[in-house]
Amino acid sequence: MVERPPAIMLGVPSPGQWRATMAVDAISATVWAVAHGIYIEPRGAEGAYTETNRNNIVRAALNYDKPIDAIMWIDADMRFPADTISRLWGHGKAVVGATYRERQEPYRYLGKFRDAVDEEATEGLKPAVLLPGGMILVKTEVYRTMPVPWYK
């Protein structure tokens, strides 16, 4: 039996317009992922309420006509390298993501690491108890165990 390649929905919840730089990064990441054997299904949801947009994308992933293994959440204003999706998928975690700084002073890192010593580390996978939602990969099996709505 031949195993199918992983399938990831690239989910972009937004209140409206995407930044052009993010769109170019998303295209680059999609090309990189496909070249490395990952099927990508792009899905955007536009509206004033982020939680509604996210719930609509989860619903689409769980009801898609092919099995979707994970949702790669990317906020419409993010910047990221082309290998981001494949790197995060490669960790094999149910939930894995990137931390990043606030856009306003004092520019703190968003999210919370399990160990305070990891807060200053800039590379590698670190255990976290809270991740920001703008650059995070969540396997669909996580949503299947949760009550609806997934985001409130």
Buried (B, 14 or more C-beta within 10 A) or exposed (E): EEEEEBBBBBBBBBEEEBBEEBEEBBEBBBEBBBEBEBBBBBBBBBEEEBEBBBBBBBBBBBEBEEEBBBBBBBBBEBEBEBBBBBBBBEEEBEBBBBBBEEEEEEEEEBBBBEEEEBEEEEEEEBEBEEBBBBBBBBBBEBBEEEEEEBBE
